[in-house]
Amino acid sequence: MWATMERAGIARPQLTGQDASDLFAFFFAASYFEAPGNARRGRLVFRGKHCAECHGIQTPIREGIRPVAAWQALENPISLAQQMWNHSVEMRQALDRSQVPYPRLSSQELTDMFVYLRGVAGPRPRAAEFSPASAETGQVLFASKGCAGCHRGSLSLESRHTRYSLTDFGAAMWNHAFQSAQSPAPLSYPEMRRLVGYLISTQFFEERGNPERGQAVFARRRCGACHDDPSSGAPARATLAGKMTSFDMLAALWKHGPAMLERMRQEGLPWPHFAGAEMADLTAYLHGPEFKQRPSAGAR
């Protein structure tokens, strides 16, 4: 990308850590990280999870159960999960009577089923795109709805793995309604937006890496060949301490990457490639003792 921009005469824009944070928040809201859905797979999920035994497509097949075409919750997967959340008590009772297992869904299954249902439901008004609401009001709602009373200790949100897409959150809410021992508190769509806004914020403002593993990554990727050598001109690790959040790392790589690439070519060093977990761990190691490690950072 750097070479292409240089050939095209495009000046490389400056990027701060805050810019990087805002950019990733935009990507997230625009569903850039969402896996595409597949209607054919969604049809198999709808049937395989026994949904088709109660829910007709255009006409009812069971008394009192609206067909898919009459659903008002096909705007986005979060809307579908919100409606299911509110009807989960009735669904559990009906499933228990029919001796049908509760329909647990993965993020991909929810995406596929949503695409399928949108297709078979027929023409609909163009739905508004989902956007999460205020994280602050969502945190208040998280407490007032009783969520905080259960999600503490080993069940706290901070001890869970980070979820990266809106559909991940939708699937988690879908499955949670069938896992909870108590009847879920009803949620309106605006309330669901507020809750999801809060849940999203926990993954953008909390670090996830492991400093000990990051030290091993630093050695394995031969980062010290430059950063432990004062003559290389690369900043020493000591100068990075307390400054290397995930977004600061991105901003630093964007600014210094071309020079790093050229120096590595001169030294005959390959450009390192990282898995997501490796970069998170490396960032934690470079950040140093001030790094805020979440309770689950040691377990993947």
TITILUM-813741 format. One record per residue (C-alpha): x, z, y; residue in three letters; residue number from 0. Coordinates in steps of 0.2 Angstrom, whole numbers, padded with zeros to 4 digits, m for minus. Layout:
<torbas>
- c1; c3; c2; residu; num
- X; Z; Y; ala; NUM
...
</torbas>
This chain:
<torbas>
- c1; c3; c2; residu; num
- 0000; 0000; 0000; met; 0
- 0014; 0004; 0012; trp; 1
- 0023; m0012; 0009; ala; 2
- 0006; m0022; 0011; thr; 3
- 0003; m0014; 0028; met; 4
- 0021; m0017; 0033; glu; 5
- 0019; m0036; 0029; arg; 6
- 0003; m0037; 0038; ala; 7
- 0010; m0029; 0053; gly; 8
- m0002; m0014; 0052; ile; 9
- 0004; 0002; 0060; ala; 10
- 0003; 0016; 0048; arg; 11
- m0009; 0029; 0056; pro; 12
- m0004; 0047; 0057; gln; 13
- m0013; 0059; 0046; leu; 14
- m0013; 0078; 0048; thr; 15
- m0018; 0091; 0035; gly; 16
- m0035; 0093; 0043; gln; 17
- m0037; 0074; 0043; asp; 18
- m0034; 0074; 0025; ala; 19
- m0047; 0088; 0022; ser; 20
- m0060; 0078; 0032; asp; 21
- m0056; 0062; 0023; leu; 22
- m0059; 0070; 0006; phe; 23
- m0075; 0078; 0012; ala; 24
- m0081; 0061; 0017; phe; 25
- m0076; 0053; 0001; phe; 26
- m0086; 0067; m0008; phe; 27
- m0101; 0065; 0002; ala; 28
- m0101; 0046; 0000; ala; 29
- m0100; 0049; m0019; ser; 30
- m0083; 0040; m0020; tyr; 31
- m0078; 0050; m0035; phe; 32
- m0094; 0048; m0045; glu; 33
- m0093; 0038; m0061; ala; 34
- m0105; 0024; m0062; pro; 35
- m0121; 0025; m0072; gly; 36
- m0127; 0014; m0086; asn; 37
- m0146; 0011; m0089; ala; 38
- m0143; 0006; m0107; arg; 39
- m0134; 0023; m0111; arg; 40
- m0147; 0032; m0100; gly; 41
- m0161; 0025; m0111; arg; 42
- m0152; 0032; m0126; leu; 43
- m0150; 0049; m0118; val; 44
- m0169; 0049; m0113; phe; 45
- m0174; 0046; m0131; arg; 46
- m0160; 0056; m0139; gly; 47
- m0163; 0072; m0129; lys; 48
- m0182; 0071; m0134; his; 49
- m0188; 0068; m0116; cys; 50
- m0198; 0053; m0122; ala; 51
- m0208; 0064; m0134; glu; 52
- m0217; 0072; m0119; cys; 53
- m0214; 0060; m0104; his; 54
- m0221; 0043; m0104; gly; 55
- m0214; 0030; m0092; ile; 56
- m0229; 0021; m0084; gln; 57
- m0243; 0031; m0092; thr; 58
- m0245; 0049; m0098; pro; 59
- m0243; 0052; m0117; ile; 60
- m0247; 0071; m0116; arg; 61
- m0260; 0079; m0106; glu; 62
- m0255; 0087; m0090; gly; 63
- m0237; 0079; m0091; ile; 64
- m0235; 0066; m0077; arg; 65
- m0226; 0050; m0082; pro; 66
- m0209; 0045; m0075; val; 67
- m0217; 0032; m0063; ala; 68
- m0227; 0046; m0055; ala; 69
- m0211; 0057; m0052; trp; 70
- m0206; 0061; m0034; gln; 71
- m0189; 0067; m0039; ala; 72
- m0180; 0051; m0042; leu; 73
- m0171; 0050; m0025; glu; 74
- m0155; 0056; m0032; asn; 75
- m0148; 0067; m0047; pro; 76
- m0149; 0083; m0036; ile; 77
- m0167; 0080; m0033; ser; 78
- m0171; 0077; m0051; leu; 79
- m0161; 0093; m0056; ala; 80
- m0170; 0103; m0042; gln; 81
- m0187; 0098; m0049; gln; 82
- m0182; 0102; m0067; met; 83
- m0176; 0119; m0061; trp; 84
- m0193; 0123; m0054; asn; 85
- m0202; 0117; m0070; his; 86
- m0189; 0124; m0082; ser; 87
- m0200; 0139; m0087; val; 88
- m0215; 0127; m0092; glu; 89
- m0202; 0116; m0100; met; 90
- m0195; 0130; m0111; arg; 91
- m0212; 0135; m0117; gln; 92
- m0217; 0118; m0122; ala; 93
- m0200; 0114; m0130; leu; 94
- m0201; 0131; m0140; asp; 95
- m0219; 0127; m0146; arg; 96
- m0213; 0109; m0152; ser; 97
- m0197; 0117; m0159; gln; 98
- m0187; 0104; m0149; val; 99
- m0169; 0109; m0143; pro; 100
- m0166; 0112; m0124; tyr; 101
- m0160; 0096; m0117; pro; 102
- m0142; 0100; m0111; arg; 103
- m0134; 0086; m0101; leu; 104
- m0117; 0081; m0096; ser; 105
- m0113; 0074; m0079; ser; 106
- m0112; 0057; m0086; gln; 107
- m0128; 0058; m0096; glu; 108
- m0137; 0064; m0081; leu; 109
- m0130; 0049; m0071; thr; 110
- m0135; 0037; m0084; asp; 111
- m0152; 0044; m0087; met; 112
- m0155; 0044; m0068; phe; 113
- m0150; 0025; m0067; val; 114
- m0162; 0021; m0082; tyr; 115
- m0177; 0031; m0075; leu; 116
- m0175; 0023; m0057; arg; 117
- m0175; 0006; m0066; gly; 118
- m0191; 0009; m0077; val; 119
- m0201; 0018; m0064; ala; 120
- m0204; 0002; m0054; gly; 121
- m0202; m0002; m0036; pro; 122
- m0201; 0013; m0024; arg; 123
- m0197; 0016; m0006; pro; 124
- m0178; 0016; m0002; arg; 125
- m0172; 0034; m0005; ala; 126
- m0162; 0043; 0008; ala; 127
- m0144; 0047; 0002; glu; 128
- m0141; 0065; m0003; phe; 129
- m0130; 0075; 0009; ser; 130
- m0126; 0093; 0006; pro; 131
- m0132; 0106; 0020; ala; 132
- m0123; 0120; 0028; ser; 133
- m0111; 0130; 0017; ala; 134
- m0114; 0146; 0027; glu; 135
- m0133; 0145; 0025; thr; 136
- m0130; 0141; 0007; gly; 137
- m0120; 0156; 0004; gln; 138
- m0134; 0167; 0012; val; 139
- m0146; 0158; 0001; leu; 140
- m0135; 0161; m0014; phe; 141
- m0137; 0180; m0011; ala; 142
- m0155; 0180; m0006; ser; 143
- m0161; 0171; m0022; lys; 144
- m0152; 0183; m0033; gly; 145
- m0138; 0172; m0039; cys; 146
- m0124; 0183; m0032; ala; 147
- m0131; 0197; m0042; gly; 148
- m0127; 0188; m0059; cys; 149
- m0112; 0178; m0053; his; 150
- m0099; 0191; m0052; arg; 151
- m0084; 0197; m0062; gly; 152
- m0081; 0185; m0076; ser; 153
- m0096; 0175; m0071; leu; 154
- m0091; 0173; m0053; ser; 155
- m0090; 0155; m0046; leu; 156
- m0071; 0158; m0042; glu; 157
- m0068; 0160; m0060; ser; 158
- m0075; 0143; m0065; arg; 159
- m0067; 0126; m0065; his; 160
- m0069; 0116; m0050; thr; 161
- m0082; 0103; m0051; arg; 162
- m0078; 0086; m0042; tyr; 163
- m0094; 0077; m0040; ser; 164
- m0112; 0079; m0035; leu; 165
- m0118; 0075; m0052; thr; 166
- m0107; 0088; m0059; asp; 167
- m0117; 0101; m0049; phe; 168
- m0133; 0093; m0053; gly; 169
- m0129; 0094; m0072; ala; 170
- m0123; 0112; m0070; ala; 171
- m0140; 0117; m0062; met; 172
- m0150; 0107; m0075; trp; 173
- m0141; 0116; m0089; asn; 174
- m0141; 0133; m0080; his; 175
- m0160; 0134; m0080; ala; 176
- m0160; 0134; m0099; phe; 177
- m0146; 0146; m0101; gln; 178
- m0152; 0160; m0089; ser; 179
- m0161; 0174; m0097; ala; 180
- m0172; 0177; m0082; gln; 181
- m0184; 0165; m0074; ser; 182
- m0175; 0155; m0061; pro; 183
- m0180; 0158; m0043; ala; 184
- m0189; 0142; m0037; pro; 185
- m0179; 0131; m0025; leu; 186
- m0186; 0118; m0012; ser; 187
- m0176; 0103; m0010; tyr; 188
- m0169; 0109; 0007; pro; 189
- m0164; 0125; m0002; glu; 190
- m0155; 0115; m0015; met; 191
- m0146; 0105; m0002; arg; 192
- m0140; 0122; 0006; arg; 193
- m0134; 0129; m0011; leu; 194
- m0125; 0113; m0016; val; 195
- m0117; 0113; 0001; gly; 196
- m0110; 0131; m0002; tyr; 197
- m0104; 0126; m0020; leu; 198
- m0095; 0111; m0013; ile; 199
- m0086; 0121; 0000; ser; 200
- m0079; 0133; m0014; thr; 201
- m0069; 0118; m0021; gln; 202
- m0063; 0112; m0004; phe; 203
- m0056; 0128; 0003; phe; 204
- m0049; 0137; m0013; glu; 205
- m0033; 0131; m0021; glu; 206
- m0033; 0129; m0040; arg; 207
- m0015; 0126; m0046; gly; 208
- m0003; 0138; m0055; asn; 209
- 0014; 0141; m0047; pro; 210
- 0023; 0144; m0063; glu; 211
- 0018; 0128; m0070; arg; 212
- 0022; 0120; m0054; gly; 213
- 0040; 0126; m0055; gln; 214
- 0041; 0117; m0072; ala; 215
- 0033; 0101; m0064; val; 216
- 0046; 0102; m0050; phe; 217
- 0060; 0102; m0062; ala; 218
- 0053; 0089; m0074; arg; 219
- 0049; 0076; m0060; arg; 220
- 0067; 0079; m0053; arg; 221
- 0061; 0084; m0036; cys; 222
- 0076; 0095; m0034; gly; 223
- 0087; 0080; m0034; ala; 224
- 0083; 0078; m0015; cys; 225
- 0074; 0094; m0010; his; 226
- 0088; 0105; m0017; asp; 227
- 0102; 0094; m0009; asp; 228
- 0105; 0097; 0010; pro; 229
- 0114; 0081; 0011; ser; 230
- 0099; 0071; 0006; ser; 231
- 0089; 0074; 0022; gly; 232
- 0074; 0080; 0012; ala; 233
- 0066; 0096; 0018; pro; 234
- 0071; 0111; 0008; ala; 235
- 0058; 0120; m0002; arg; 236
- 0060; 0135; 0009; ala; 237
- 0054; 0125; 0024; thr; 238
- 0038; 0121; 0014; leu; 239
- 0033; 0139; 0010; ala; 240
- 0016; 0144; 0017; gly; 241
- 0012; 0126; 0022; lys; 242
- 0008; 0116; 0007; met; 243
- m0010; 0116; 0004; thr; 244
- m0017; 0101; m0006; ser; 245
- m0021; 0092; 0010; phe; 246
- m0005; 0096; 0019; asp; 247
- 0004; 0089; 0004; met; 248
- m0006; 0073; 0006; leu; 249
- m0002; 0072; 0024; ala; 250
- 0017; 0075; 0021; ala; 251
- 0017; 0061; 0008; leu; 252
- 0008; 0049; 0019; trp; 253
- 0021; 0052; 0033; lys; 254
- 0037; 0053; 0023; his; 255
- 0032; 0043; 0008; gly; 256
- 0040; 0026; 0013; pro; 257
- 0057; 0035; 0017; ala; 258
- 0056; 0044; 0001; met; 259
- 0053; 0028; m0009; leu; 260
- 0068; 0020; m0001; glu; 261
- 0079; 0034; m0004; arg; 262
- 0074; 0036; m0022; met; 263
- 0077; 0017; m0025; arg; 264
- 0095; 0019; m0018; gln; 265
- 0098; 0034; m0030; glu; 266
- 0090; 0024; m0045; gly; 267
- 0076; 0037; m0047; leu; 268
- 0059; 0032; m0052; pro; 269
- 0044; 0036; m0041; trp; 270
- 0035; 0051; m0050; pro; 271
- 0018; 0049; m0056; his; 272
- 0007; 0065; m0057; phe; 273
- m0009; 0070; m0067; ala; 274
- m0021; 0079; m0056; gly; 275
- m0017; 0096; m0063; ala; 276
- 0002; 0093; m0061; glu; 277
- 0000; 0090; m0042; met; 278
- m0011; 0105; m0040; ala; 279
- 0002; 0116; m0049; asp; 280
- 0016; 0108; m0039; leu; 281
- 0007; 0111; m0023; thr; 282
- 0005; 0129; m0028; ala; 283
- 0023; 0131; m0032; tyr; 284
- 0029; 0123; m0015; leu; 285
- 0017; 0134; m0005; his; 286
- 0025; 0150; m0012; gly; 287
- 0020; 0168; m0012; pro; 288
- 0006; 0166; 0001; glu; 289
- m0003; 0154; m0011; phe; 290
- m0021; 0160; m0015; lys; 291
- m0023; 0159; m0033; gln; 292
- m0040; 0159; m0040; arg; 293
- m0044; 0170; m0056; pro; 294
- m0045; 0155; m0067; ser; 295
- m0030; 0146; m0061; ala; 296
- m0020; 0151; m0077; gly; 297
- m0033; 0144; m0089; ala; 298
- m0038; 0125; m0090; arg; 299
</torbas>
